[in-house]
Amino acid sequence: MAISIRKICAFQEEVNYDQRPLSKPFRHVIVAAVIKNPWAGRGYVEDLKPLIEETAAPLGELLASRAVAIMGGADKVEAFGKAAAVGTAGEYEHANALIHTTLFGDPCRKSINGSAWMVGNQKISPVGLTLELPMAHKVDAKNQNYYHTISLSIPDAPHPDEIVVAVGMASGTRPHARI
């Protein structure tokens, strides 16, 4: 089964001032795919693994490569994260299944020369979602100065039979991090 992508959305932001000027701009990006939920309409599916194996890696590669391109290369990325939201005809586990595997995470880590586990967030959402994507350092996930959240709104997603899957990347710590 090929991934059925309705659309891909990207959000990018460059912050130059936050209470006072930053020494260098803080950049972050989210790239999200709105896909057909491969389990929607099938009732309870006991074994999600076959479709995870088919879709998670290509989806991770696609989203990570686009995010890296927007960031300007892997060397510009210091933090990353992931999130997913399933439409109301799906289950929470459908969103979780696509992003919380090494099949999804490994291509993302590889694309930025990272080694840390990606922090993530998932939820069930009606159309018009706001997706909150947590971020952490690409190598040292315990470095709290990199903890922040990027939000993305997609007014027409997810439809009940869709899943929004997103990867985020950032150029450094959150502005003026000091803990």
C-alpha positions in Angstrom: 0.0 0.0 0.0 1.5 3.4 -1.0 1.1 6.4 1.2 -1.8 8.4 0.0 -0.9 12.1 0.7 -3.5 14.7 0.3 -1.2 17.6 0.9 2.1 18.7 2.5 2.2 21.8 4.6 5.3 23.7 5.8 5.7 26.4 8.5 8.9 28.2 9.1 9.8 31.0 11.4 12.8 33.2 12.0 12.9 35.1 15.3 15.4 38.0 15.6 14.0 39.6 18.7 12.5 38.2 21.8 12.4 40.7 24.7 15.8 41.8 23.4 17.8 41.2 20.2 19.1 37.7 19.7 22.8 37.2 18.9 21.8 35.1 15.9 18.3 34.4 14.4 16.4 31.4 15.9 14.8 29.4 13.1 12.4 26.5 13.3 10.3 24.7 10.8 7.6 22.1 10.7 6.8 20.0 7.6 3.5 18.0 7.9 1.9 15.5 5.6 -1.9 15.0 5.6 -2.3 11.3 4.7 -5.1 8.9 4.3 -5.4 6.8 7.5 -4.5 3.3 6.3 -6.6 1.7 9.1 -9.7 3.9 8.8 -12.9 2.0 8.1 -11.4 -1.3 8.9 -12.7 -1.6 12.5 -10.3 -2.6 15.2 -7.0 -3.9 13.7 -5.0 -6.1 16.0 -1.7 -6.0 14.1 -0.7 -2.5 12.9 2.8 -3.6 12.1 2.5 -4.5 8.4 1.3 -1.0 7.5 3.7 0.7 9.8 6.6 -1.2 8.1 5.3 0.0 4.7 4.6 3.7 5.6 6.7 4.9 8.5 10.2 5.0 6.9 9.2 6.6 3.6 7.1 9.2 5.5 10.0 10.0 7.9 12.4 10.3 5.0 10.1 12.6 3.0 9.3 14.9 5.9 12.8 15.1 7.3 14.4 15.8 3.9 12.0 18.7 3.2 12.6 20.1 6.7 16.4 19.9 6.3 16.1 21.6 2.9 14.1 24.5 4.4 16.6 24.8 7.3 19.4 25.0 4.8 21.2 21.8 5.5 21.8 19.3 8.3 24.5 21.4 9.9 21.9 24.1 10.6 19.8 21.8 12.7 20.3 21.4 16.4 16.9 20.2 17.7 14.1 18.1 16.3 10.8 16.6 17.2 7.7 14.9 15.8 3.9 14.8 16.2 0.8 13.3 14.7 -2.9 13.8 14.9 -5.5 11.2 13.8 -9.0 12.2 12.6 -12.1 11.3 14.5 -12.7 8.1 12.5 -9.3 6.7 13.7 -7.8 5.7 16.9 -5.2 7.4 19.1 -2.9 4.4 18.4 -3.0 5.0 14.7 -1.2 8.4 15.2 1.2 6.8 17.7 2.0 3.8 15.5 3.3 5.9 12.6 5.7 8.1 14.6 6.8 6.1 17.6 9.0 3.6 15.8 12.6 3.6 14.8 11.3 3.1 11.2 10.1 6.7 11.4 12.7 8.1 13.7 15.9 6.7 12.1 15.5 8.5 8.8 14.9 11.8 10.7 18.0 11.3 12.9 20.1 10.3 10.0 19.1 13.4 8.0 20.5 15.7 10.7 23.4 13.5 12.0 21.5 13.1 15.2 21.5 10.2 17.7 18.9 11.1 20.4 15.4 9.7 20.5 12.9 12.2 19.0 10.4 13.6 21.4 6.8 13.4 20.2 3.2 14.2 20.7 0.1 12.6 19.3 -3.7 13.1 19.6 -7.1 12.6 18.1 -8.3 15.8 16.5 -11.3 17.1 14.6 -10.8 19.2 11.4 -9.0 22.4 12.0 -6.3 21.1 14.3 -3.5 22.8 16.0 -0.6 20.4 16.3 1.9 21.0 19.1 5.3 19.6 18.3 7.8 19.3 21.1 11.5 19.8 20.4 14.7 18.5 22.0 18.4 18.5 21.1 19.4 16.1 18.3 22.2 14.4 20.4 21.6 15.4 24.0 17.9 15.0 24.6 18.4 16.0 28.3 19.6 19.5 27.5 16.6 21.4 28.7 17.7 24.6 26.9 16.5 23.0 23.7 13.0 22.2 25.0 10.3 24.1 23.3 7.1 23.6 21.3 6.2 24.6 17.8 2.6 24.9 16.9 1.1 24.3 13.4 -2.5 25.0 12.4 -4.1 23.3 9.4 -7.6 24.6 8.9 -8.9 21.7 6.8 -7.2 18.7 8.4 -7.4 16.0 9.5 -10.5 14.8 7.9 -12.0 12.0 9.9 -10.2 9.3 7.8 -6.8 11.1 7.8 -3.7 11.4 9.9 -1.4 14.5 10.0 2.2 13.5 10.6 4.8 16.2 11.2 8.6 16.6 11.7 10.0 19.8 13.2 13.6 21.1 13.3 15.2 24.1 15.0 18.5 26.0 14.7 19.4 26.1 18.4 18.1 26.6 21.9 14.8 28.5 22.4 15.5 32.3 22.4 17.4 33.4 25.5 17.3 29.9 27.1 19.0 30.1 30.5 18.2 27.1 32.8 
